[in-house]
Amino acid sequence: MKPVIWTNDSGRQQRSLIKDSDGPEMARYGVPADAPDVRKIDMEAVFREIEALQYEHGLFNWRAALNDQSAIQACINVFKRKFLELYRNQ
């Protein structure tokens, strides 16, 4: 089996496994082997967590954000956790 990345009718990329002897045009009929769908992340929950961290760390302006890199990293980690959770649950 070989992996093939192809574009579906709605313009999204997908990955399928096809027989070694098949051409890439058979990708739509292959075994799905996609990355997790990032659209399944509950972005409202991400926004709420980040918003709470902004208040907790006093991130109210540009200067505060520049001066508190650990707070910025905490905000980034909110999304990172949800993103990695997709892979864990796949």
N, CA, C and O of each residue as an XYZ file, in Angstrom:
360
protein
N       0.850     -1.174      0.000
C       0.000      0.000      0.000
C       0.897      1.239      0.000
O       1.952      1.278      0.633
N       0.434      2.240     -0.732
C       1.177      3.497     -0.756
C       0.227      4.652     -0.464
O      -0.937      4.628     -0.864
N       0.734      5.664      0.235
C      -0.107      6.822      0.549
C      -0.166      7.786     -0.630
O       0.830      8.003     -1.320
N      -1.345      8.360     -0.849
C      -1.538      9.355     -1.908
C      -2.327     10.516     -1.314
O      -3.358     10.312     -0.672
N      -1.837     11.734     -1.532
C      -2.568     12.932     -1.107
C      -3.282     13.476     -2.328
O      -2.682     13.649     -3.389
N      -4.575     13.745     -2.167
C      -5.388     14.196     -3.288
C      -6.371     15.257     -2.813
O      -6.568     15.431     -1.610
N      -6.984     15.959     -3.746
C      -7.941     17.016     -3.432
C      -9.341     16.534     -3.783
O      -9.595     16.105     -4.908
N     -10.252     16.608     -2.807
C     -11.624     16.153     -3.047
C     -12.427     17.216     -3.792
O     -11.901     18.277     -4.130
N     -13.704     16.927     -4.046
C     -14.554     17.833     -4.833
C     -14.796     19.180     -4.152
O     -15.096     20.168     -4.823
N     -14.667     19.224     -2.821
C     -14.883     20.496     -2.122
C     -13.579     21.280     -1.941
O     -13.571     22.326     -1.292
N     -12.479     20.782     -2.511
C     -11.210     21.499     -2.469
C     -10.333     21.190     -1.267
O      -9.277     21.801     -1.105
N     -10.749     20.257     -0.423
C      -9.947     19.877      0.746
C      -8.999     18.749      0.385
O      -9.341     17.853     -0.387
N      -7.803     18.805      0.956
C      -6.855     17.721      0.733
C      -7.202     16.533      1.609
O      -7.669     16.684      2.738
N      -6.966     15.355      1.067
C      -7.178     14.114      1.799
C      -6.014     13.192      1.508
O      -5.255     13.397      0.561
N      -5.888     12.166      2.344
C      -4.823     11.182      2.166
C      -5.465      9.808      2.194
O      -6.270      9.502      3.074
N      -5.104      8.989      1.230
C      -5.629      7.631      1.141
C      -4.489      6.659      0.889
O      -3.445      7.023      0.348
N      -4.711      5.428      1.289
C      -3.776      4.356      0.974
C      -4.353      3.564     -0.192
O      -5.505      3.129     -0.159
N      -3.537      3.386     -1.216
C      -3.971      2.614     -2.380
C      -2.959      1.502     -2.643
O      -1.843      1.528     -2.124
N      -3.359      0.532     -3.450
C      -2.451     -0.559     -3.808
C      -1.248      0.008     -4.543
O      -1.353      1.012     -5.247
N      -0.117     -0.635     -4.374
C       1.100     -0.193     -5.052
C       0.937     -0.174     -6.567
O       1.587      0.612     -7.257
N       0.086     -1.023     -7.073
C      -0.104     -1.111     -8.525
C      -1.118     -0.095     -9.065
O      -1.218      0.084    -10.279
N      -1.872      0.572     -8.179
C      -2.878      1.545     -8.616
C      -2.245      2.903     -8.904
O      -1.224      3.272     -8.323
N      -2.871      3.624     -9.806
C      -2.441      4.980    -10.106
C      -3.070      5.965     -9.136
O      -4.005      5.613     -8.417
N      -2.570      7.202     -9.107
C      -3.083      8.199     -8.166
C      -4.558      8.539     -8.365
O      -5.204      9.028     -7.439
N      -5.098      8.291     -9.547
C      -6.518      8.576     -9.800
C      -7.439      7.667     -8.978
O      -8.635      7.936     -8.865
N      -6.890      6.606     -8.410
C      -7.683      5.686     -7.568
C      -7.732      6.128     -6.105
O      -8.338      5.451     -5.275
N      -7.102      7.249     -5.788
C      -7.001      7.705     -4.399
C      -8.361      7.859     -3.734
O      -8.512      7.500     -2.566
N      -9.361      8.386     -4.448
C     -10.675      8.599     -3.834
C     -11.331      7.279     -3.420
O     -12.257      7.286     -2.608
N     -10.870      6.150     -3.961
C     -11.445      4.843     -3.619
C     -10.576      4.077     -2.621
O     -10.913      2.958     -2.236
N      -9.460      4.677     -2.202
C      -8.536      4.013     -1.290
C      -9.011      4.048      0.157
O     -10.098      4.536      0.467
N      -8.177      3.525      1.016
C      -8.459      3.496      2.454
C      -8.112      4.870      3.026
O      -6.975      5.322      2.885
N      -9.070      5.543      3.668
C      -8.789      6.874      4.236
C      -7.667      6.803      5.273
O      -7.661      5.925      6.136
N      -6.731      7.729      5.179
C      -5.618      7.820      6.128
C      -5.323      9.296      6.383
O      -4.174      9.735      6.344
N      -6.388     10.044      6.644
C      -6.284     11.489      6.802
C      -5.725     11.892      8.159
O      -5.731     11.118      9.117
N      -5.244     13.122      8.208
C      -4.928     13.759      9.485
C      -6.257     14.070     10.165
O      -7.289     14.131      9.496
N      -6.251     14.265     11.468
C      -7.503     14.619     12.149
C      -8.087     15.919     11.590
O      -7.349     16.806     11.162
N      -9.386     16.021     11.598
C     -10.087     17.192     11.087
C     -10.052     18.311     12.122
O     -10.713     18.221     13.157
N      -9.281     19.368     11.849
C      -9.136     20.464     12.810
C     -10.445     21.200     13.047
O     -10.577     21.920     14.036
N     -11.414     21.029     12.152
C     -12.711     21.679     12.348
C     -13.482     21.075     13.513
O     -14.513     21.612     13.918
N     -12.989     19.960     14.056
C     -13.640     19.338     15.210
C     -13.202     19.962     16.533
O     -13.742     19.624     17.586
N     -12.226     20.871     16.485
C     -11.804     21.554     17.708
C     -12.921     22.501     18.138
O     -13.453     23.256     17.324
N     -13.265     22.456     19.402
C     -14.282     23.353     19.952
C     -13.633     24.719     20.154
O     -13.101     25.005     21.226
N     -13.678     25.559     19.127
C     -12.989     26.839     19.159
C     -13.591     27.780     20.196
O     -12.874     28.613     20.750
N     -14.883     27.669     20.472
C     -15.481     28.503     21.518
C     -14.840     28.205     22.867
O     -14.585     29.119     23.652
N     -14.579     26.932     23.137
C     -13.918     26.552     24.389
C     -12.486     27.101     24.414
O     -12.020     27.570     25.452
N     -11.796     27.044     23.285
C     -10.444     27.590     23.184
C     -10.479     29.090     23.473
O      -9.668     29.597     24.249
N     -11.421     29.797     22.847
C     -11.523     31.240     23.051
C     -11.788     31.586     24.518
O     -11.201     32.525     25.057
N     -12.678     30.821     25.161
C     -13.000     31.079     26.569
C     -11.767     30.903     27.458
O     -11.506     31.716     28.345
N     -11.007     29.815     27.205
C      -9.805     29.566     28.011
C      -8.760     30.654     27.811
O      -8.153     31.129     28.771
N      -8.557     31.046     26.552
C      -7.568     32.090     26.266
C      -8.008     33.417     26.888
O      -7.193     34.145     27.454
N      -9.281     33.720     26.780
C      -9.797     34.951     27.363
C      -9.577     34.971     28.880
O      -9.194     35.998     29.441
N      -9.818     33.851     29.530
C      -9.600     33.771     30.978
C      -8.125     33.992     31.310
O      -7.798     34.657     32.293
N      -7.235     33.429     30.483
C      -5.800     33.613     30.708
C      -5.375     35.069     30.496
O      -4.496     35.571     31.196
N      -6.000     35.741     29.533
C      -5.691     37.157     29.325
C      -5.948     37.961     30.597
O      -5.134     38.799     30.987
N      -7.073     37.703     31.233
C      -7.416     38.416     32.462
C      -6.535     37.962     33.623
O      -6.079     38.780     34.422
N      -6.301     36.668     33.711
C      -5.484     36.127     34.800
C      -4.066     36.711     34.786
O      -3.493     36.994     35.838
N      -3.507     36.887     33.573
C      -2.127     37.370     33.439
C      -2.036     38.868     33.121
O      -0.939     39.399     32.953
N      -3.166     39.536     33.040
C      -3.151     40.965     32.770
C      -2.699     41.328     31.362
O      -2.027     42.340     31.160
N      -3.064     40.512     30.404
C      -2.686     40.771     29.007
C      -3.720     41.707     28.366
O      -4.584     41.272     27.604
N      -3.612     42.990     28.689
C      -4.599     43.952     28.209
C      -4.082     44.833     27.082
O      -4.862     45.550     26.455
N      -2.769     44.793     26.812
C      -2.218     45.619     25.732
C      -0.942     44.984     25.180
O      -0.447     43.977     25.686
N      -0.445     45.601     24.148
C       0.731     45.100     23.430
C       1.931     44.965     24.364
O       2.629     43.951     24.338
N       2.169     45.969     25.176
C       3.322     45.968     26.083
C       3.245     44.798     27.059
O       4.240     44.114     27.298
N       2.073     44.577     27.614
C       1.901     43.466     28.564
C       2.173     42.130     27.885
O       2.784     41.236     28.470
N       1.715     42.006     26.651
C       1.945     40.759     25.914
C       3.428     40.548     25.636
O       3.923     39.425     25.732
N       4.144     41.622     25.293
C       5.581     41.517     25.029
C       6.366     41.193     26.294
O       7.368     40.479     26.246
N       5.912     41.713     27.405
C       6.657     41.547     28.660
C       6.397     40.226     29.364
O       7.169     39.840     30.242
N       5.343     39.533     29.007
C       5.008     38.283     29.702
C       4.914     37.134     28.706
O       3.825     36.684     28.348
N       6.069     36.679     28.274
C       6.107     35.598     27.285
C       5.547     34.286     27.822
O       5.020     33.484     27.051
N       5.650     34.055     29.121
C       5.090     32.814     29.677
C       3.562     32.836     29.586
O       2.941     31.789     29.404
N       2.955     34.013     29.711
C       1.501     34.120     29.571
C       1.091     33.883     28.126
O       0.080     33.234     27.856
N       1.878     34.410     27.202
C       1.594     34.179     25.777
C       1.706     32.693     25.470
O       0.866     32.139     24.760
N       2.734     32.048     25.999
C       2.904     30.606     25.773
C       1.737     29.826     26.374
O       1.300     28.833     25.793
N       1.232     30.254     27.515
C       0.075     29.593     28.129
C      -1.132     29.675     27.202
O      -1.888     28.712     27.076
N      -1.314     30.824     26.553
C      -2.426     30.991     25.612
C      -2.251     30.083     24.397
O      -3.207     29.456     23.942
N      -1.036     30.016     23.880
C      -0.747     29.146     22.723
C      -0.974     27.685     23.103
O      -1.476     26.898     22.301
N      -0.602     27.333     24.322
C      -0.755     25.942     24.767
C      -2.203     25.494     24.840
O      -2.488     24.301     24.732
N      -3.125     26.437     25.022
C      -4.554     26.080     25.030
C      -4.905     25.444     23.692
O      -5.497     24.365     23.653
N      -4.544     26.104     22.596
C      -4.834     25.551     21.277
C      -4.034     24.273     21.047
O      -4.559     23.294     20.516
N      -2.778     24.281     21.442
C      -1.910     23.118     21.234
C      -2.495     21.865     21.893
O      -2.490     20.785     21.303
N      -3.001     22.021     23.127
C      -3.610     20.880     23.828
C      -4.796     20.318     23.062
O      -4.922     19.104     22.898
N      -5.672     21.215     22.592
C      -6.858     20.769     21.844
C      -6.451     20.111     20.521
O      -7.051     19.123     20.098
N      -5.434     20.668     19.883
C      -4.950     20.132     18.617
C      -4.383     18.721     18.803
O      -4.705     17.813     18.037
N      -3.545     18.544     19.816
C      -2.966     17.229     20.071
C      -4.002     16.217     20.538
O      -3.852     15.017     20.312
N      -5.053     16.704     21.190
C      -6.151     15.849     21.616
C      -6.828     15.172     20.418
O      -7.277     14.030     20.516
N      -6.898     15.882     19.297
C      -7.458     15.286     18.074
C      -6.671     14.047     17.664
O      -7.250     13.020     17.308
N      -5.351     14.153     17.718
C      -4.503     13.023     17.329
C      -4.635     11.868     18.314
O      -4.667     10.703     17.917
N      -4.710     12.198     19.592
C      -4.842     11.161     20.617
C      -6.146     10.394     20.440
O      -6.181      9.181     20.649
N      -7.209     11.075     20.061
C      -8.528     10.455     19.920
C      -8.770      9.841     18.554
O      -9.834      9.269     18.315
N      -7.820      9.947     17.668
C      -8.007      9.456     16.289
C      -7.997      7.934     16.259
O      -8.140      7.337     15.192
